[in-house]
Amino acid sequence: MFHASLAIQLPATLPGPTTAVKGLLERLFPSSEDADNEDLRETLAGNLTVFQALLRSFEGAGFDDVVAIVVDGKAVYVDTEERFGDVGEALQGVVKSGAVDDGYAVMRTTFRREQDGLEVLGELRCHARSNVRPDETRVRVSARPKGHAPMEDEGAREYAARVRELVRDADRIESQRVVVESICAEIAKQIEINLPRATVEAIPAVVRLIAPGRRQLGRMRHLGFGPGRRRTVSCALPSYERVGPYDDPLSRHYYSRYSDLFHWIAVGEALAGHLPSAHVEVVTTTGRQLFRGSEASGFDPADFAVPRDVVRVSPEGRLKVDASVPEVAELDPAELGSPHSGGWAGEAWAEDIDGG
C-alpha cells in the first residue's frame, strides 16, 4: 500500500574493510597469495565492506530484524524465528554459506520493523561492483496498516465498514505515508554516514492501490470470516520475484489472503473522492496507472478490468462475487507448504495476471 525507494550511487573510492570484514576475508582466503585470488579478495573486500555499511544503515534506521538474504537467487540467511538484533549474524551467515566465495552478481536483503500502526519491510538490493559493470544499489520500503486483515469477531460487513472508515481518514493515510517517507529518509541519512561521499536519490512515498482483476476476485469466493478467518502467512524464505505491483516484499514474505479485498474496498473509496491526493495512485494488476486520487472525478469506471458492482455483501452478511466472474480454485500457501507454489502472493506467474 505504502511504497518509497532510494537509488544509491556508491563513492568512487570505497572505505577500507572493517575489522569484522577482514576477519571474514581471512576465513575465505586463509593462505591465498596467487594473483587471481588476490584480485577476488580485493573485490570481495570492497563489496562486503559496502554491504556491512548498508546493513548498519538499516540497523541505524530502526530495522533490527533481518528476515532473509538471497545471493544470486539462493537463500543464504533465513530468520525463521523472527530474531531481533541479528544484523551481525546475518553478515556472518552470508560468508559461512560460501555463496560469495567466487564473488556474486546480486544480493537481496529484507528487513522488518513496525512503526505507528504499520507493518514495514525494507529491501536492499546490491549489484556487486566489478571490472565489467558499475555497481547498482537500490532500497525499497513497503508498508501496510497492521489491521489490514479481518479481526476474529468481524464478518464481511464489519470488515468492509472498518476498511472504509480507515481509508476515508485521508489525514491518517497521509500521515502514514509521511512516516514511510521519513523511514526512507532516515535510511538515506544513515547511508551517507556509513558511506561518506555516496549519493542517495529519494523517490517520494506513494499510496498504491491495486484494482483487482477477475482472477483475484474469483479467489475472493474462498475467503472466510469469523471462525473461518485465515491468518497472514509469514514466511522468512522469500517467494520468487513477481511482476508489476505484486513484486513487493510484503507479498513475498507476509502474504495476506485478504489483501486483494482490502484493495478492492480501498479503490472504491479512492474512486468516490475520499483520497484526494496526488500521492495516491490506483493501478491495474500489471502496474498500469489508472488514476491518481486527485484525478478521481475525471476517471471513467468503465476503464476498470471488472465492473465495480460484481462484489457485494449479502443481507445475511456474506461476501458475494457475481457469477460473471469465473470460478478460480482456492490456493492456500499455508496448506501447500511453500511460497514457491502457484498462487503465493495471490497469483501464479505473469501469465496468471489479468492484463490491463
WOKA-V555656 format. One line per field, one symbol per residue. psi: psi as a letter, one per 30 degrees, with the letter a starting at -180 (. if undefined). Layout:
psi = ???
//
This chain:
psi = ekkllkkkjllejlllkleeeeeeeeeeifhkfleeeeeeeeeeeeeeeeeeeeeeeeefggjgjjelkkjhfkjfkkifghklhgeeeeeeeeeffgfgegllekkkkklklkkhgkkkkkkkjkkkkaffkllkkkkkkkllkfhflklegkaeeeeeeeeeeeefieeeeeeeeeeeeeeeeeeeeeefefikgkkkkkkkkljjkkjkaeeeeefffgkllbfgkklkjkjejklllalbffikeeeffikkfgeeeeeeeeeeeeefgfihkffkkkllfggkkellefgefgkjfffkfkkfgfklklffgkkkkkffklkkkkjjfeefgkfflkfkgflcaefgkkl.
//
